[in-house]
């Protein structure tokens, strides 16, 4: 829905199993793998994609830092990493190396809401 219906093409679909993180978005302030969520699960939530980071053509500081430090090779996973980093830093502006590792591998990621 994000890509096809809303035209928010920054969020990438890759593994479709919630493993790679390319589809990471922010749902109610928490990182979530969008490939594991149905659109109906987002009803009533605040969903932010990578498109929400830059304002008026000015890169978000996270985007700028990644650009300046040549943080990506092909950049396919960049949107997911950017949203993951944003969620981490919003919760903890000075994370430890271990906290960064856990965030990067999706250990803190919300896999979506239970529909039962």
C-alpha positions in Angstrom: 0.0 0.0 0.0 2.8 2.4 0.8 4.5 2.1 -2.5 1.6 1.3 -4.9 -1.4 3.3 -3.4 0.4 6.2 -1.6 3.4 6.6 -3.9 5.8 6.5 -1.0 8.5 4.6 -2.9 11.3 5.1 -0.4 10.3 2.1 1.6 11.7 -1.0 -0.1 10.3 -4.5 -0.2 13.0 -7.1 -0.3 13.0 -10.3 1.8 9.3 -10.2 2.7 10.1 -12.0 6.0 11.1 -9.0 8.2 14.7 -10.0 8.2 16.5 -7.5 6.0 15.0 -4.3 7.4 14.7 -2.5 4.0 11.0 -2.0 4.6 11.4 -0.4 8.1 9.0 2.4 8.9 8.1 4.2 12.1 4.7 3.3 13.5 3.6 5.3 16.5 7.2 6.1 17.2 8.6 2.6 17.0 10.5 0.8 14.2 8.3 -1.7 12.4 8.9 -4.0 9.5 6.2 -2.9 7.0 6.4 -6.2 5.1 5.0 -8.0 8.2 2.1 -5.6 8.6 -1.2 -5.5 6.8 -2.5 -2.1 5.9 -5.5 -2.6 8.2 -3.1 -3.0 11.1 -1.9 0.6 10.6 -5.4 2.0 10.8 -5.4 4.7 13.5 -1.7 4.8 13.8 0.9 7.3 12.9 3.1 5.8 10.1 6.2 7.6 9.0 8.4 6.6 6.0 11.8 7.8 5.0 10.1 10.5 3.0 9.2 12.2 6.3 12.9 12.8 7.3 13.9 15.6 4.9 12.0 18.9 5.3 11.8 21.5 2.6 14.5 19.8 0.6 16.9 19.9 3.6 18.2 16.5 4.6 17.6 15.3 8.2 20.9 15.2 10.2 20.9 11.4 10.1 20.6 11.5 6.2 23.3 14.1 6.0 25.7 12.1 8.3 25.1 8.9 6.3 25.8 10.8 3.0 28.9 12.5 4.3 30.4 9.3 5.7 29.6 7.2 2.6 27.6 4.8 4.8 26.0 2.8 2.0 27.1 0.9 -1.1 24.1 0.4 -3.3 21.7 2.3 -0.9 18.8 -0.2 -1.4 18.6 -0.7 2.3 19.2 3.0 3.2 15.6 3.9 3.9 15.2 1.1 6.4 18.5 1.9 8.1 17.6 5.6 8.3 14.2 4.9 9.9 15.8 2.4 12.3 18.5 4.9 13.3 15.8 7.6 13.8 13.8 5.3 16.1 16.8 4.4 18.1 18.0 7.9 18.6 14.6 9.2 19.5 14.5 6.6 22.3 18.1 6.9 23.3 20.3 9.8 21.9 23.5 8.2 23.2 23.2 4.5 22.5 25.9 2.0 23.4 27.6 -0.1 20.7 25.5 -3.1 21.9 22.2 -1.1 21.7 23.1 0.0 18.2 23.8 -3.7 17.3 20.5 -4.8 18.7 18.6 -2.1 16.8 20.4 -2.9 13.5 19.5 -6.5 13.6 15.9 -5.8 14.5 15.9 -7.1 18.0 13.8 -4.1 19.2 11.6 -3.9 16.1 7.8 -4.2 16.4 6.8 -7.0 14.0 3.3 -5.6 13.7 0.1 -5.9 15.7 -1.7 -9.1 16.5 -5.0 -9.1 14.5 -6.7 -11.8 16.7 
